[in-house]
Structure formats: C-alpha cells, structure tokens
Amino acid sequence: SNTMLHYDAARGLPLAPLRTVAFEEDFVWAGGSEAARYDGLIEEWQRLGNAQGMKGSIVHAVLPSGDRVFLATDRGVEEYDPRYERWRLYASPDSIDVLDAFVAGSALWLLCKDKLLRFDVASRVFSPFPLTAFPGDSIRSIIVNGNEFWLVTSSDVWQYSVSADALRPF
C-alpha cells in the first residue's frame, strides 16, 4: 500500500513553525521554534527546547554527526549529545544576528547580515566569510550541492568554491 505518514501537533510533532528537517538512520530531527527528534524504533517525538537545555529560540539548520547533532540557532551553534542529554553552545566570536543557516558538506553555515560564518563540526571552529558585495538579507535563495553552494540575490549568483575556499561571482 502507498501510505504517506503525516505528523503535526495533533500527531505528536511538538513544534511549529517548522524550518528544517534532517535524517539519520532511525531518527528524524526537526527544527523551528525549538528542536525535536523522532525515534523511528519507538515511533515517538521527543521535544528538545529551552526546558531541556537548548539556549536558542530558533533552529535554522540541523546536522547529525556521528553520536551528536549540531543545531544552528539564533544564539550560534549548539551541540546536543542524545546519549547523555547534554547541550553545549558554541557562540560566535562576535555578536551575530543569524538570518538563516544551512548545511553544506560537514559544515554548518550561518548567514548573517554582513557575513557568512562557517562552523566546522570536526574542529568546532568558526571561520568568517565577509559579504562585501551584497548584504546577507538580500539573498533570495541558497542552493546546496554536497560541499558547494550558490547564493542567489535579486541581481546575481555567487558560488562557494571548495578549492579556493572562497565566495566568487558566478
């Protein structure tokens, strides 16, 4: 039978509005006004918000990585260890106003008004990419393909080059 599963607040999905979803083996991770994890083995959602230790109030992107999950929030990047139910916040070196975030390869990218911040999950280090040609809030679309991505504004397209480790006009 071709049956599509549907989850909303009435069916256990504990957050709204929903902004991002990531998949990992038996789990589905969701983010919005908080985070949630769906366990496919027991078929149950678990809420992961401020009451459970998360610091941010908006989850922009989720990146499962081994036995941890990294969440790009309005406070920076938060690492969650589900085995011990522990949180760790990696705040940006300077104050940031995250407009959006996305996953490309093994990094979380935080889009801010005047820069992109790359958070490498292996080293847990932020690297800034200044946005001098256009402000972050002018980006209309972000297209990700593996480790590469394109940023689309109303008048041009920029590509992140892995080999050059830089943004360049396309």
Disulfide bonds with the S-S distance in Angstrom:
none
